[in-house]
Amino acid sequence: MPRVIVSAAEEILEKEYKCLNHGFVRLIDYMGSDESIVQAARVSYGKGTKTIREDRTLIRYLMRHHHTTPFEMVELKFHVKLPIFVARQWIRHRTANVNEYSGRYSIMPEEFYLPEKKDIKPQSTTNRQGRSEEEIPLEIRQKVLNLLMEEQKSSFNGYNEMLESNVSRELARINLPLSLYTQWYWKIDLHNLFHFLRLRIDDHAQYEIRVYAKAMGEMVNRVAPLAWEAFEDYIFNSITLSKTELTALKEFFPEEIPNQKLEQLDLSSYEIAELAEKLKKIRKL
């Protein structure tokens, strides 16, 4: 079978999406498309499925019912240049194939991440791992930038001195800071990529990794727009409620919602029926 070609994806192959001050993400290659998801699903569903559902309807059904295997039929390969501290967060997602630039074999370039002044914020009082949205005095922000630049320059000067003294690259690199840039190739299937993007585009994720995740989301939309639409509707922009939360909310639900009102929300007949079942379940709590 010939390779699937998606014209919108072909337009951005190898294109750099700038991220932070020196970083980027590029789509290097892809395998599959929305059509690949549909084909995989119809193999497992059996004969006759194609005449019942259109591609969009089927993909949306798969997404909202968490039938994830067909989404694994699509793969994307990225070239990413990113600060090491972002890479260390990123690599916690262990469902991809990674090949990173090696400081043992190659000399590290003198490229460091410096945040914009507007992104220098105080520690959050409600989130131990994040920054607050409150403003910090301008003189403190400038002090932070000065400290970062001084320490980056000092560490890289030491790195160069060791290289000039014929110290091995694998030892000379060990004092370099996490703000130094690295690069890697990162290949992942669409199902696991959606999981990554759900966590890393979220407002609770660190700003610096969100920049990359948002750029990659734009690329996914080029490769598999129907799957991206379903992901936004059923995963990223959805919420999960506990039994206790649903019990607290059920008194506000009407006994019945007219189908005419639901149809105005662009819900399919399948989704209307499923919503009705969900409401019945909530009322029984």
MITOR-967025 format. One record per residue: y, x, z of N, C-alpha, C in turn; residue in one letter. Coordinates in steps of 0.1 Angstrom, whole numbers, plus 5000, padded with zeros to 4 digits. Atoms other than C-alpha are relative to their C-alpha. Example, Ala and Ser with C-alpha at 12.3 -4.5 7.8 and 13.67 -1.06 7.14 Angstrom:
<rs>
498850095000495551235078501250095000A/498949915000498951375071501149925008S/
</rs>
This chain:
<rs>
498850085000500050005000501250095000M/498849925000503450144991500949995013P/499149994988505950245018501049885000R/499050114999508149955030501450064999V/498749955001511750015019501049885004I/499050094996514649835036501350064996V/498849945006517849885017501150025010S/499049984989520149835048499750135008A/500449894992518150105066500250134991A/499949885008518150345036501550054999E/498649965001521950335036500550095012E/499549924988522150495071499050125003I/500949894997519250745069500850135000L/499449874998520451085081501549995004E/498650014996523850945089500250025015K/499749974986525351075122500849895006E/499250094992526450815147500550085012Y/499449914990528851015169499849945014K/500150054987528150985206500550115010C/499349914991530251145234500850104992L/499149915007532151455225499350094990N/500749915010529551675207498749934995H/501350065002526551435205499949914988G/500250105011525051215178498649955001F/501450055003521951005169499949974985V/500350035014520550985134498649944999R/501450055004517750775120499550094989L/500649915009515551025103499049934990I/501050075008512750795091499649875007D/500550124994511250455097498749964992Y/501250055006507850295090500049855003M/500150144997507749915086501349935000G/498950095000510149625088499649875006S/500450144995510249255098498849964993D/501150045008507749205070498750065006E/501149944994505349445088499549935012S/500350074988505549255120499349874996I/500650135004504748925102498650024995V/501349985005501849075083499050035011Q/501049974989500249215115499749885008A/500350124992500648885133499149914992A/500850105008499148685104498550054999R/501449955000496048915103499349965013V/500750044987495348845140500049855002S/500050144999496248475137499049934991Y/501050065009494048415108500549934988G/499750075013494048225075500849885003K/499250134999496647955070501350025007G/498749984992499448095093501250004991T/498949985009501648185064500649874995K/499550125005501947835052500749915011T/499550084988502947705087501450055004I/498849944994505747945098500750094990R/499249905007508548125080500050125009E/500049874993509048485089500850005013D/499150004988511948425113499449925011R/500750084990510148145131498950075007T/501249934994507048355136500550115009L/499549884992508948665148500649955013I/499450054987510948455173498949945009R/501250044992507648295185499450115007Y/500749884994506048635190500950065011L/499149944990509148765209500049925013M/499850084988509548475233498749985007R/501350014994505848455240499450145004H/500449864996505548835246498750044993H/501149945008503048895218500550134994H/499349885003504049255216499350094989T/500749905009501349425194500650004986T/499449995014502849325160501350084999P/498849925000506149485170499750155000F/500449865000504249815175499750054986E/500349965014503549815137501250074993M/498849945005507149935132500450125008V/499749884993508150285141501350064994E/498749935004511550475140500050145006L/499949864996512150845142501550045000K/498649974999515550965155500250155003F/499649864996517251305157501249985009H/499050034989519351305189500650135005V/499449894993521851555202500749955012K/499650074988522651485238500150105012L/499949914988523651645272498650005007P/501349994994520651765292499849895011I/500250104989521351525321499749864994F/500450125007521151235296498650004996V/501449985005517951375282499049985012A/501050014989516351385317499949865004R/500250144998517051015322499249944989Q/500750065012515850935287498550035000W/501449965001512551125290499149925010I/500850084991511450895318499349894993R/500750095009510550655290498950084993H/501149915004507150805283499249954988R/500850075011506150585253500450054987T/499549945013507550815226499450134998A/500349865003506751135208501350084999N/498849924999509251405215499850154997V/500049865002509951755202501450055002N/498649964996512951925219500350144996E/499549875002515052225210499650095012Y/500449914989513752525230500950125002S/499249894996515952765249499250135002G/500849884999512953005251500050074986R/500149955013512953055213501450034994Y/498750005006516552995204501150025010S/498849984992519953085217500849875001I/499450134998521652785232501550014996M/498650005005525052695216500949965012P/499050034989528152675238500749874997E/499550145002528552305237499749925013E/500150074987529152105269500649864999F/499450134999529751745277501150005011Y/498950034991533151665293500349854999L/499650145000533851305303501549984996P/498650045002536951125292500649975014E/499450024987539451095320499849865005K/500250144996539050715320498649975005K/501450024995535350755327499750075013D/500249944987535750955358500449905011I/499850114990535350695386499350055013K/500649974987534450705423498649945002P/501450054998530950645437500149855004Q/500150154997530050275439499549995014S/500450044987529750125473498849915001T/501150105000527149875462498850054992T/501049955008525050085438499950155002N/500149864996523750415451499950104988R/500249915011523050555416501149984989Q/499050025010526250445398501450025005G/498649984996529950475397500749865000R/499350124998532450215407501049984988S/499050035011534850045382501450025005E/498749974995537750125405500650124994E/499349895005540350365394500050115010E/499949894992540550715408501350074997I/498749935003543850915412500050104988P/499949915011544951105381499850145003L/500149864996545151435400498550035003E/501549974997541451395411499350014987I/500749995013540351325375500350134993R/499749875006542151635363499350115007Q/500749904992540651835391498550014996K/501450015004537151715381499850074986V/500149945013537751825345500250155001L/499749854998539152165356498750075006N/501249944994536152225378498850014990L/501150005009533652125351500250114989L/499749895010535352355325499850145005M/500149874994535552645348498550045003E/501449974997531952625359499150014987E/500749995013530652565323500350144994Q/499749875006532552875311499450115007K/500649904992531353085340498550024997S/501449995002527752995335499650054987S/500349955013527853055298500350144998F/499749865001529453385302498950085006N/501149934994526653485326498850004990G/501150015010524153365300500150104989Y/499749905011525753575273499850145005N/500149864994525853885296498550045001E/501449974998522153855303499350024986M/500549985014521353815265500450144995L/499549875004523454125258499350115006E/500749904993521454315284498549994997S/501450025005518254215266499149935010N/500950084991517053985293499449884991V/500650105008514653735279500749865000S/499350135001516053405266499549895010R/500650104991513653205288500650025015E/499449984987515253365319501549985000L/498550015000518853385308500549865000A/499650145001518953015303500049925013R/500450084988517952905338501249965008I/498850044992521452885353501049914992N/499150085008522952685325500049855005L/499850134993524252345337499449884991P/500650125006522951995329501049944989L/499050055009526151925309499850074986S/500349935013524852165281499349904991L/500750095010523751985249498750064996Y/501349975006520151985237499849914988T/500350085011518551825207498549975000Q/501450025001515251655200499849894988W/500450105009513351445175499249905009Y/500650104991512151115192499549894991W/500750115008509650875175499449905009K/500550104991508750545190499849874992I/500350135007507350205180501149905005D/498950094998509649905180499849925013L/500250074987508049725210500650095012H/499649914989508650025233501550044999N/498649985002512050085217500849895006L/499350124994513149735227500050015015F/500049994985512049805263501150115004H/499049904997514150125263501449944998F/498750055003517149945248500449895010L/499750104989516849655273500650065012R/499649934988517249895301501350084998L/498949905002519750145286501349954994R/498750075005522249905269500649925012I/499650084988522449715302501250065007D/498849944993525749755321499750085012D/500449924988523849895351499550144996H/500449875004522750195330501250095000A/498949905000524850515331500749994987Q/499250025012527650495306499650104989Y/500349905010526650815288498849974992E/501250035007523150695279500249874993I/499750135007524550345270500650034986R/499449975013526550505242498950034989V/501149975009523350635226499249874997Y/500850125001521450315232500749904990A/499350105009524150095215499950054986K/500149955013524150325185498649984994A/501450035005520350295182499749864997M/500250145002520549925185500549964986G/499550035013522749915154499050044989E/501049955010520050115135498849915000M/501250095000517249885146500449874993V/499550125007519349595133499950024985N/500149975014519249765099498650004995R/501449995004515549825099499249865001V/500750134997514349485114500949905005A/498950094995517249235116499449885007P/500550124994515048935124499450035014L/500649964987513249125152501250035010A/498849974991516649245166500649875005W/499450134996518048895166499149935011E/500950064990514948765185500150085013A/499949924987515249055210501349975007F/498750034993518948975217499949865006E/500050144995518148605221499049985012D/501050034991514948615241499850115011Y/500249904990515048945260501350055005I/498949944995518349115262501049915006F/499150094995520548815267499449885008N/500750104992518048615287500050055015S/500149974986517548605325498749955005I/501250044993514548575348500349955013T/499850064988514548345377498849995009L/501250024991512248345407499749865003S/500450134996510448045420501149945010K/499050044990512948025449501349964993T/498750025008515948045425499949874992E/500250125008514447775403500049875009L/500050124991513847545433501449975004T/498650034996517547585443500749944988A/499250055012518647495407499549874995L/500650115007516247215399500849865002K/499350124997518446945415501249974990E/499050015010521047015388499549974987F/500550035014518746955359499949854998F/500250145003518846615343498649964998P/501350055002515746405340499550034986E/500449995014515846435302501350054993E/498949965008518046615277499749954986I/500250065014518346425243499850114990P/500349905011516846615214501250034991N/498949985009519946565194501050105006Q/499149904994521946775219499450144998K/500749885001519347045218500050054985L/500049965014519247045180501450064996E/498749955003522947115180500250155004Q/500049864996522147445197499250094991L/500849935010520147555167498650045005D/501349984995516847535185499049944990L/501050065009513747485164499249895008S/500850114993511347195171499050065010S/500949934991508947445187500850045013Y/499349964989511647575210500449885009E/499750134993512747215219498849965009I/501350044993509147135229499750095012A/500249914989508847445249501049995012E/499050024990512047385267499749885009L/500450134992510947035277498950035009A/501149964991507747185291500550085012E/499549924990509747435311500849925011K/499250094991512047165326499049925008L/501050074992508946965336499450085011K/500649914990507547265354501050025011K/499049984990510847325372500049885009I/499950134992510946955384498849995009R/501250014992507446995398500050105012K/499949904989508447285421500249945013L/
</rs>
